[in-house]
Amino acid sequence: MCIRDSGWAVLKQGEQEAGLAQIRQGLADFWATDSFLWQPYFQAVLAEVYVETGQVEAGLENVAEALALADKTRLVFWNAELYRLRGNLLWRQGDISAAAASFDQAIDSARSQHARMLELRATLDLCRLWQQRGRGEKARRMLVDIYNWFIEGFDTPDLKQARTLLETWA
């Protein structure tokens, strides 16, 4: 997983361009093998980098490409995350209604796969958007519903973030 190991670490240390270059090279090396099995996941990693670095257009293109490939190959296991990342990119672009719709798509996709952690991540982002838009009570109810589903793993970053957000509403 050269994409995560080197490029991701370099990026997280603050060297965005060097990390992004390594991730792109890792993807190019992977695609050269003609393997598609993990491509939607790897493109989601790249999309997350685009979200973090504010490269909205490149991110949206990458997500569209990944979703098209997932549809073509039926490798839809990571679609919820791709929709969530698209929502974050659209939010950064200022397209609030499209961002909310994309978060909703992410939630629906995660639910259809019983992928509760991916559902939580998308719900968290949608709640943050709604909170910013003055719809905090609806967001809180939605987050409580998914948060209460979990019975373990409360030390994971996503559940910690959910708990923190819920505590701000308490």
LINTAPE-V40744 format. One record per helix or strand of 3 or more residues. SS is the DSSP state (a for helix, b for strand). FROM is the first residue (numbers start at 0). TO is the last residue. If there is no record, write none. Layout:
# LINTAPE-V40744
ss=SS from=FROM to=TO
ss=SS from=FROM to=TO
This chain:
# LINTAPE-V40744
ss=a from=1 to=11
ss=a from=15 to=30
ss=a from=38 to=52
ss=a from=55 to=72
ss=a from=78 to=92
ss=a from=95 to=111
ss=a from=115 to=131
ss=a from=135 to=146
ss=a from=156 to=168
